[in-house]
């Protein structure tokens, strides 16, 4: 019995040695020479390394095998020759899928063969017996077959939709691709892999006469930032992302300052340099002086219990009712909590009284977001310095509506009129709440911990029907703030069933309860 266990252990050790030595091959993929390798791993997954541009990580499978693809070189002569003959770079990406499939199959067979051979050779050297050697071969075949089965059973083709990019910020848009194209034209794994190879081919192709990349322009791109806290380095990141991703609108959910003082007001002057519509609500560290300074910027819109339509999207926002620059807000303080909840009630009443459906609600503290459940499909918030995404249930009766205070005329009054649509009259998914991390890394407070907070911001992609189809979570840190982690997320339909509001109820009297996932 003990001898059998020892044979199994030695066989597995020999298999791992064989896999380590033989689990690598090379393959031509489009215009690239790529190195493919398989290695033991607790998590599985696939990584695509594109030096010097960065890398993509794909959650393609679980299990004990990790697939690594490294694009080592571009055959410029072959790429030029192909472009000269056909003028169709798309064909490269289509051929690349078959080439990669061939390379992965060859790699799997080669790795399995080396694993079996390694296990049998090591057992033969240790025990010097044919019977044990044959048993070792069977053990290794069983282990490899189990690994292959685990990989196939957990394989997720849709993982190509949600890659994590790590590398230089300037290269992120070209490598990660266009979210709207991915959401609208997804044709499973094959088509998305073709697009990925095509993006990389075109990026490398800038050194030659190949066509330049032309991004899809049908999506409306909203950059969500929050809690800048006077960090001067944050503006450079915001400007870089806005330019590189061709952002349409920037939304700031507050705490742009630390103390709300007059000297801090000059910090917001950079807003005018961004050359993008800038929608802002006040945070609990922002004073009336801060809001006024933002409002003086020619491209800025300050929302405080009012509604505005920009680039076809309708936003409703309200500032934080507190001003607490000299102390931290206490989540256990019931008086503060009720103050925030009442501000959510005020904004909810404003939305109900509007004759135009609101696409995005804006609050600083997510505590106020619950009052907007069912009134708009998306709510953006900040305050927590920690990113989170959740759905808001509207199962509990909402508090009695609070009449909105007198406010200056909403910017939406200048927009072109649309048919009156009652927000409660249409079936809705549960409201999606997206809480942003700190785009300023929590300012000076972010340096108090042993590891400073990264700068966090997100890109939201809205389709032509004003639905959120995808979003990119970005974290920036490292030397010179040039290292970036970008995680693509596709917004799936909410499948949790809830009662649909009675369409006969008027907006002022109904408490909508959204249907959806």
C-alpha positions, 0 to 999 in steps of 0.5 A: 500500500505504502509503495503504491502511494509512493509510486503515485507521488513520484509519478505526479512529481515527474509529471509536473517536471515534464509539464514544466519542461515541455509545456511551451510551444510557439505559434504564428497568430496573424502577423505575430510570433506567439509563445503559448504555455501551460502551467499548473495553477490553482485558479486556471484563467488565461493571460495574454501578454502584449509587451510593451503595451501591457497584458490582458487577464481572462477568467476563461476557466477554473481548474489546475491549468493556466494558459499563457499567451505571449505575443513576442514579435510582429513579422513586419514583412509578412504584415506588409505583404498581406496588406499589400496583396489584399488590403484587408486587415480583417482577414488576419484576425479571422485567420488568427483564431484558427491559428490560435486554436491549432496552437492550443491543441498542439500545446495540450497534446505536447504538454500531456505527452511530456507529463506522461513521459516525465512521470514514467521516467522518474518512476523508472529511475526511482523504482527501476521496475516495469510494473510501477512504471506502467502504473505511473503512466496510468496515474498521470493519464488519469490526472491529466484527463481530470485536468482537461475535464475540469477545464472543459466543464468550467470553460466560459467563452463569455470571459472574453467580454470582460478582460482585465487590462494591466499596463500603461494608461495610454494604451488601454483603449486600443487593447481593451477594445470598444465596449459598445461593439462588444456589447452589441456585436458579440458573437461568442468567443471566436468573434471577440478574439478576432477583434482583440487580435485586430486591435493589437494588430492595428496598434502595432501597425502604426509603425507602418502604413496600415490603416488606423483604428477607427472606434465606434462612435454610437455609444455615449461615454460617461466618465464617473469620478468622485472624492477628488479631495484636492489631489492635484495629480488626479486631474492629469488622470481624469484628463488622460482618460477623457482624451484617450477614451473620447469621453462625452460627459464627466460626472463628479459625485462630490467631495472635490475639496477637503475643507470647502474654503475660499483658497481651495476654490482655485483647485476646480479651475482645471474643469474648464480645461477638460473641454467636456460637459462636467456635471457636479453635485456637492459632497459633504466636504464641499461648501457653497463656495466650492459649488459656486466655484465649479458653477463658474466654469463654462463647461460645468453644470451644478445639480442641486435638486434639479434635472438636466439633459446632456448629450441625450442623457437625463441626469437628476442630482442633489448635493449632500445636505451636510457640511462636515469638513472638520470631522468624519461623518458617522454612519451610526449617527441616526440624525445624520443618516435621516438628514441624508435620507431626506435629501434622497426623498427630495430628489425622488419627489423631483423625479416623480414630478418631472415629465421626462424620464430620468436616466441617471440619479446622482447623490453623494452618499449612497444612503440617499440612493435607496429613495430613488429605487424604481425611479431611474435605472441607474444611480451614481454615488461616492463618499465611501472611497470604495467601489461597489455595484449593487441593485436596489430593491423597492419592496419596502414602501417608500417614505412620504414624498418631501415637497422639493424646495424652490430651486433655480430653473432646471437646465432641462427646461431648455432641452427639446420637448419630449412626450410626457412619460410617467416613470411609474408607468413603465416596467423597470429593472431594479435600480443599479447603484454604482458607488465610485472609489476615490478618484483622488486616492482620498487626498492626504488621508489616503497616505495615512495607510501603509499602502496609499489608495489608488486613484479610482474612476469608471467609464460608463457606456450607454447605447442609443436607447440610453441603457447602460450596456457596459462599464470599465473600472479603472484604478491608477497608481505606480510610478508617475501614475502611469500604471493602470488596471482596467476591468471591463464589465458587461451589464447583464439584464436583471433577472430577479422578478418583482411586481410591475407598478400599476400604470394607472397610478400617477407619478405623484401618487405612486410608489414604483416597485421595479420589475427585473432581475 
